[in-house]
């Protein structure tokens, strides 16, 4: 895995190489004002509220991360970030450590599409973008983290906090080259519950799940809820949110979440199976059996959905147990 270790660029041959490399791409069309005429994206913008911390030698990663986290209200210092993500033996920082440190602060880290358009739309929405670049060649890399805080479409330039330079301008073409040589890695750091401008349901839910995996339960819960609110008909968002509630043993809330999910996706066998688990835990044995049976009917070849034993009883007393209309929508009918 590449390690970002960019120090100040040396004069002479190296400086000349950087200049040449920034302009050696083939002809290409880069976004301009005409690209966004109908979309409401500003011609130019700068997020002035992003702080600037000049990097020490090889410590571009901690500096970029501290800028992004402080902008989002996390009370961390540059010295703390150096301790957490800088690897002295490698004279740099790993992308995975940068992301982990942001999640440790309860922040959601969202990966962007590998296109300049995604960076422009995020910055236009007020979201600075953490980017990874290779300032040299594939066979002689100089890895570097920076923060895109603005752009100028008429001039075709990005504005970055980078290294020892505050609000430095980089032409789209040159940035595209250095960014492209680092696999176009770009992330936005967001408080839980906020959505990126370019958010997509599955990608956002994965980012929320990453928070859950590292024990940031409150942040994960807020993010799952935001996903369901933003995309109420999304199978990925609905299933992830309902499963989160199920794993938290919030049986009633999980049951309602699966009920909403199945209203939009009555043919989801996993949804019916897990709904059955929630119903059984919520003292709805008959409804649970019906839900398990429906899952089995929808996916008869899948052994995961074989109906477990759920005890006896011909009726459920609670109104929360009623699922007849959902069963009919799924084509399951009565048990």
N, C-alpha and C positions, 0 to 999 in steps of 0.2 A: 504494500500500500504506500502511495507517495506521501512524503512528509514535507509539509510546508516549512521552508527554512530560508525564505528570501531575506537577505540583508540588503543594505544599500547597494545599488548597482555600481560596480566599479567603472571607472573612466576608461577611456581608450578602446581597445578592441571589443570588450564586452558591451559598452554603450553603443558602439556602432552596430554590433550584432542585434541588439534589442530593437534599434531603429529599423534595421532592414527586415527583421522578422515580423515586425508589426505591419509591414506593408507588402508582404510577399504573397498574400492570398490572391487567388484568381478573381476575375471580375464577378461581382455579385450585387444584388439589390438590397440595400439596407433601409430600415423603416424611416420614413420622412413624414411631414405633416399630412400629406395626401393619403397616407396609409390609414390614418385614424379619423378622417373627416367626419364619418357618420357615427363614430363610437363614443364621442365625448372625452377622449383622452386629450390632455393638455399638450400644447406644442412643446412646452418646456416646464420643468419643475425641479425644485430642490427641497429635500426634507431637512430643513435647517435645525431641527431639534435633535438630530443624531450627534452625539458628542464625538470629539476627535481625540484619540490617544496615539501619539507617534510611537511606532514600534522601536524597541531596542533591537540590536542585532539578532536576526533569525526569529524574532518573536512576533511575527505578523499575525499568527493565529490567535494568541491571547488578546492582542490589541483589537483585532476585528471582532472577536467574540464579546469582549467587554463593551465595545461600542453598541453592538446589537442588543445585548441584555440590558444595559443601562437605559437605552432608548425605550425599552419595554417596562421600565420600572423596577427591574431586579437590582437589589442593592449589593452589587458585587464590585470589587476593585480589580484593577489591572493586575496587581500583585497576586491576588487570589487566582485569577485565570492563568497566570504564568505557572503557579504551583500545580494547577489541576490539569492543564493540557500541554504544557511545554515539555518536550523530551530532550534534556541536555545532550544525551548520547547521540541523538539524531539531529540535533540542532534544528528542531522544528516541531510541528504538531500534526497529528493524524486527524483526518476528517471525522472518523468514528468517535474520537475523544471529544472533538468540538461539539458534535451533536449530543453526546451523552452529557456533557457539562450543561448544555442549555436545558435538556430535559430534567436534570437534577434540580434546576431552579423552577420546575413546574411549567416550563414553556413548551408549547407545541412547535415542533420543527417540521416544516412542510417542504418537500422537494419540488422544485419547479421543472416544467417542461424544458427541454434543452434548446430553447429558442430565445432570441433577443426579445421577441414580442412579450414573452412571459415576464421578463425583468422590467420592461417598460410599463406594463400594466400594473405590476405590483408597486413600483415606485410611484406611479401616478395615483395609486390608492393610498399612499402614505406609508408603504411598507418597505423599509430598507432591505436590501438583498445581500446576504453573505455569499461571496463567490470565491472560487478556487481557480487559479491561473497557473500556467507554465510560462514563465517569462523568457525561456530560452528555446531549446530544441527538444524533440522527443528523446533523442539519444544523449542529450546533455541538459537535463531539466533543472529549472530553478522554480520550485513550487512556491506559491504565494497566495495568502488569503487577503481579501479586501472587502470593502462594503460599498455597494452601489447606493448612492443617496440621491441621485438626480439624473436628468437627461436633458438634452437639447435636440429636438427633432430637426429643426432647420439646419443646425450645424452638424447633425449626425454624430453627436458625442454623448458619452456617459460622463457623469460626475461621481468620483469615488473618493472615499477616505482610504488611502493606500500607502502603507509603509510610513514614511516620514512626511508625506504630502497630504495636506488637507484640501478637500474639494478640488482634486486634480482632474483635469479633463482628458478623456481618452476617446479617440475616434472609434465609432462603431466597428470599423474594419480591423483596427489594431486590437481592440478588446476581443472581437470575435475570434481572432487568431490565437491569442494567449489563453482565452477561455476554452476554445475548442481543443487545444492541446492538453487540457486538464479534464477532458470528457464532459465539458459543459456542466459542471457541478454548481448548483445554486440552491440556496435554502432561504426561506423566510422564517423568522422567529416570532411567534405570536403568543399572547396570553391565551389561556384556554377559553374557548367559547367564541373567539374571533375567527373569521374565515378569511383566507387569502382571496385576493381579487380573482385569481385564476383557479380557485378550488374546484376539484372534482370529487364526487362522493367517495369512491373507493380509495383514492389516494389520501383523502382527509381522514377517513376511518382508520386506515393503516397507521397514520401518524398519531391518532388518538389511542390506538391499541398499543403503540410503542410506549406511550406514557403509562398505560396500565401495567405493562410488562415490567417497568422499572419501579413500580410501587407508588407512582404519582396518581393515586386513586381519585382524589378530588378533582384534579385537573382532567383526568380521563373522563370522569362522569360529566363534567361541564362540556367537554368537547363532543362526547357522544350525543348529548342533548342538543347541542348546536347543530350537529349533522342532521338529526331527525327534523329539527325545525326548518332547516334550510332545504332539505330534500325529503319531504314526508313520504313520497312514493318510492324512495330508493330502497331496494332490497338490502344492499350492503349496509346502509346507515341504520335501517330499522332492525335488522338482525343483530348487528353489533351492539346496539343500544339495549335491546331486549336481553341478549345473552349476558351483557355486563350486569344488568339488574339481577339476572338469575344467579350468576356467580356470587353476587353480593348477598344472596339469600333474601332479597326483597321480593317475596313471592307475589304479593298483590300487584305491585308496580310492574313486575316482569310479565305477569299475566295480561295486564292491560297493554303493555308494549307489544306483546306477541299478537294480541287481538287487533291492534292497529296495523301491524305488519301484514297479517293475513287478510285484512280488508283490502289491501292493495295487491297482495300476492297470495291468493287462496290456493294456488297450486304448489306452494313451497312445502315439500315433505319435511325438511329439517325444521322449518318454522312450526309445523303442526306437532312434530315430536317434542320439541322443547316447550311448546305451549302446554303439551300434556304434562311435562314435568312440573311446570309452574302450577297448573290446575291441581295436580295431585298434592303438591305441597300446600296448596291453599284450600285443602279440605273439599275438593270437588272430584270425588273418585269416579263417578259416572262420566262426567265431561272429560276427565283425563283419559279414560278408556276409549272414548269416542275420538279424542284427538290422536291418540296413539294409533288407533285403527285407521284413521284417515291418512296418517303419514305412511302406514304400511300399504294402503291402497294406492297412494300416489307413486310410491317407489317400491313395488313388490319384490324387486330383485336385490334390494339393499338390506342386508341383515341388520344394520344399525337401527332400523325402524320396526323391528319385530316388537309387538306389544308386550310390555312387561306386566306382571301381575300387579294389580292395584287394589286388591281387597274386594269386599262385597258391597252391595248396595245398588238399588234400582233407580234412585233419584238423588238429586242434589238440592239442598234446601236454599242455598244462597243465590241471589240474583246474579252475582258475579260469575256463577258457573254456567250461565246460559250461553250456548254456542251454536244453537240450531241453524241460525241464518248463515253463519260462517261455514258450517258443514255443507249446507246446500250450495253455497257459492263455490265450494271446492269440488262439488259433485260426489260428496261422500254420503249424503243422506243420513238416515238413522242407522245406528249400530245394528 
